[in-house]
């Protein structure tokens, strides 16, 4: 029987993640069927307390991505839910955003949902994401669920009581309706558009068949739409260079108007324009902001901390918006967006450079498919007007050089405390040398140089200190890295050798 300590180690921010199948050296399985069963019981306990409902009155939906371990984990979750007497609904292969929407749709009205996924991680990993009617759970709530799981034994239920529901059909209807409302109610509002999708054998293939194809778009040239939990072609991850090269190649080879790429569970996306230009990271943020700006003039865009100065300049000077750099972590930017709106500051978009983007108009849900809908509506409108979608971000600048260094913290049991000490000294030394320190900084220490910047921060989960550097001149990144390394002199537990 797994100990409470072992269960708590499965916490990964606002998710549960672990190794679910053998196959990779030195990576023993720790997300077992037993663990999934007990964690599901912990979620039932958590949800009953949050809602005030009895366990037998709870309605909980369960979905999964294409991973090969999904079946075993799903069965274990069903055993726990039915043993508790919950109304248990099997949604089958689904996207993470669709699972949250099961709590929103009138046809389903779930009290909670569980998505079995590990996003873009390798085939041997898996995990659990939890939703209430208020959205995804917070990291502290994950800890609460896992603590509760530690007090629950593994249980058996009655799988015959599990109901089935085609949630993705309902979700796709929702997305198609959004497109028709924006472009016209005709049967084929995307007729004349050529759009290709690269799903990376994850869950995103539905977007080509059930959204684009059903609305009249030509999807010839789309790739890897069939779910395959081994991910044989490339990692389904918009931040992966091989994945982005794949969708770019598909766009150029098929002469498409637009290419869309999703991560495994479709809560992230990026795109490629017809000329091969990648719309990811800063470009994706700028594009989404440009699409939203006419409806939200003067509003605030919340991003993570590693966005470029050139993006800030574009948002403020070209779009008349405000740029609020916050912390890394999609839940962090979403929660900050919610906080700003509740305080009276209009903020329509919270978005990370990773491709996680949440819109106020869409329940603050980081939904890659919804972002893709907004993008293809804009692309279709531009084509109808004889314009190019890329014109929206024509004036967006890019740094000449950029690089991320990841310095490991070794031999420190309290790596977070050690890292905090590094940050404090790093800032003190920079100020003493007359180097400008950006304020406010919501994460780490950001130094401003005449031709660029450096951001040193603590990793969200790992004993590492990433440093992001950007420069507007050739050789500038190496110059800033050398200056930063001097500021870190004497920290022997920190792997500063990478700063070269």
CORWO-V224305 format. One record per pair of residues at least 12 apart in sequence whose ideal C-beta (glycine too) atoms are under 6 Angstrom apart, sorted by sequence separation. I is the first residue (numbers start at 1). GAP is how many residues later the second one is. If there is no record, write none. Layout:
# CORWO-V224305
i=(I | I)
gap=(GAP | GAP)
This chain:
# CORWO-V224305
i=(18 | 234 | 247 | 289 | 348 | 435 | 436 | 444 | 469 | 18 | 259 | 337 | 444 | 455 | 99 | 114 | 115 | 208 | 247 | 270 | 301 | 357 | 443 | 485 | 62 | 454 | 99 | 114 | 334 | 195 | 208 | 257 | 333 | 430 | 453 | 113 | 285 | 427 | 452 | 481 | 96 | 333 | 426 | 452 | 112 | 205 | 301 | 305 | 451 | 452 | 60 | 251 | 451 | 195 | 299 | 300 | 301 | 302 | 303 | 305 | 330 | 423 | 451 | 201 | 238 | 305 | 193 | 194 | 200 | 248 | 252 | 300 | 302 | 304 | 334 | 452 | 190 | 191 | 196 | 197 | 198 | 199 | 247 | 282 | 286 | 451 | 60 | 189 | 190 | 196 | 198 | 199 | 237 | 282 | 289 | 293 | 330 | 338 | 454 | 190 | 201 | 223 | 236 | 58 | 59 | 60 | 61 | 62 | 63 | 188 | 236 | 248 | 286 | 452 | 55 | 56 | 221 | 282 | 304 | 55 | 61 | 103 | 201 | 238 | 289 | 334 | 426 | 454 | 55 | 63 | 100 | 302 | 449 | 238 | 2 | 96 | 221 | 200 | 202 | 220 | 244 | 302 | 302 | 63 | 175 | 179 | 200 | 330 | 36 | 40 | 168 | 172 | 33 | 37 | 41 | 419 | 36 | 40 | 44 | 36 | 40 | 61 | 37 | 74 | 238 | 33 | 37 | 73 | 200 | 300 | 302 | 70 | 419 | 299 | 300 | 306 | 21 | 198 | 301 | 302 | 303 | 304 | 415 | 20 | 61 | 198 | 299 | 304 | 296 | 59 | 59 | 60 | 61 | 62 | 63 | 64 | 65 | 198 | 296 | 58 | 196 | 409 | 196 | 292 | 408 | 69 | 292 | 430 | 196 | 204 | 406 | 407 | 429 | 67 | 51 | 196 | 406 | 288 | 426 | 194 | 202 | 203 | 204 | 404 | 405 | 107 | 194 | 195 | 196 | 197 | 198 | 199 | 203 | 193 | 404 | 47 | 102 | 105 | 285 | 403 | 402 | 98 | 422 | 98 | 101 | 401 | 399 | 83 | 90 | 281 | 400 | 94 | 98 | 83 | 88 | 89 | 90 | 91 | 94 | 403 | 80 | 82 | 401 | 82 | 89 | 91 | 401 | 79 | 318 | 79 | 82 | 78 | 412 | 314 | 411 | 291 | 410 | 78 | 409 | 270 | 409 | 269 | 43 | 268 | 291 | 310 | 407 | 408 | 268 | 310 | 407 | 407 | 308 | 407 | 405 | 405 | 31 | 46 | 267 | 269 | 24 | 268 | 17 | 23 | 267 | 43 | 266 | 269 | 290 | 21 | 42 | 45 | 266 | 269 | 290 | 271 | 19 | 287 | 19 | 20 | 42 | 123 | 262 | 287 | 42 | 123 | 286 | 95 | 123 | 17 | 39 | 286 | 16 | 38 | 41 | 15 | 16 | 260 | 15 | 38 | 120 | 239 | 327 | 38 | 120 | 326 | 327 | 37 | 120 | 238 | 273 | 34 | 258 | 14 | 14 | 14 | 14 | 13 | 14 | 11 | 329 | 11 | 11 | 66 | 8 | 65 | 305 | 7 | 7 | 7 | 120 | 119 | 120 | 119 | 4 | 119 | 117 | 66 | 68 | 67 | 207 | 306 | 308 | 66 | 96 | 95 | 97 | 95 | 96 | 193 | 179 | 178 | 182 | 183 | 175 | 65 | 65 | 100 | 97 | 97 | 14)
gap=(12 | 12 | 12 | 12 | 12 | 12 | 12 | 12 | 12 | 13 | 13 | 13 | 13 | 13 | 14 | 14 | 14 | 14 | 14 | 14 | 14 | 14 | 14 | 14 | 15 | 15 | 16 | 16 | 16 | 17 | 17 | 17 | 17 | 17 | 17 | 18 | 18 | 18 | 18 | 18 | 19 | 19 | 19 | 19 | 20 | 20 | 20 | 20 | 20 | 20 | 21 | 21 | 21 | 22 | 22 | 22 | 22 | 22 | 22 | 22 | 22 | 22 | 22 | 23 | 23 | 23 | 24 | 24 | 24 | 24 | 24 | 24 | 24 | 24 | 24 | 24 | 25 | 25 | 25 | 25 | 25 | 25 | 25 | 25 | 25 | 25 | 26 | 26 | 26 | 26 | 26 | 26 | 26 | 26 | 26 | 26 | 26 | 26 | 26 | 27 | 27 | 27 | 27 | 28 | 28 | 28 | 28 | 28 | 28 | 28 | 28 | 28 | 28 | 28 | 29 | 29 | 29 | 29 | 29 | 30 | 30 | 30 | 30 | 30 | 30 | 30 | 30 | 30 | 31 | 31 | 31 | 31 | 31 | 32 | 33 | 33 | 33 | 34 | 34 | 34 | 34 | 34 | 35 | 36 | 36 | 36 | 36 | 36 | 37 | 37 | 38 | 38 | 39 | 39 | 39 | 39 | 40 | 40 | 40 | 41 | 41 | 41 | 42 | 42 | 42 | 43 | 43 | 43 | 43 | 45 | 45 | 46 | 46 | 47 | 47 | 47 | 48 | 48 | 48 | 48 | 48 | 48 | 48 | 49 | 49 | 49 | 49 | 49 | 50 | 51 | 52 | 52 | 52 | 52 | 52 | 52 | 52 | 52 | 52 | 53 | 54 | 54 | 55 | 56 | 56 | 57 | 57 | 57 | 58 | 58 | 58 | 58 | 58 | 59 | 60 | 60 | 60 | 61 | 61 | 62 | 62 | 62 | 62 | 62 | 62 | 63 | 63 | 63 | 63 | 63 | 63 | 63 | 63 | 64 | 64 | 65 | 65 | 65 | 66 | 66 | 68 | 69 | 69 | 70 | 70 | 70 | 71 | 72 | 72 | 72 | 72 | 73 | 73 | 74 | 74 | 74 | 74 | 74 | 74 | 74 | 75 | 75 | 75 | 76 | 76 | 76 | 76 | 77 | 77 | 78 | 79 | 81 | 81 | 82 | 82 | 83 | 83 | 84 | 84 | 85 | 85 | 86 | 87 | 87 | 87 | 87 | 87 | 87 | 88 | 88 | 88 | 89 | 91 | 91 | 93 | 94 | 95 | 99 | 99 | 99 | 100 | 100 | 101 | 101 | 101 | 102 | 102 | 102 | 102 | 103 | 103 | 103 | 103 | 103 | 103 | 104 | 105 | 105 | 106 | 106 | 106 | 106 | 106 | 106 | 107 | 107 | 107 | 108 | 108 | 110 | 110 | 110 | 111 | 111 | 111 | 112 | 112 | 112 | 114 | 114 | 115 | 115 | 115 | 116 | 116 | 116 | 116 | 117 | 117 | 117 | 117 | 120 | 121 | 122 | 123 | 124 | 125 | 126 | 128 | 131 | 131 | 132 | 135 | 136 | 138 | 138 | 138 | 139 | 142 | 143 | 143 | 144 | 144 | 145 | 146 | 146 | 148 | 161 | 161 | 162 | 162 | 162 | 162 | 163 | 169 | 170 | 170 | 171 | 171 | 187 | 194 | 195 | 195 | 197 | 198 | 199 | 200 | 265 | 268 | 270 | 317)
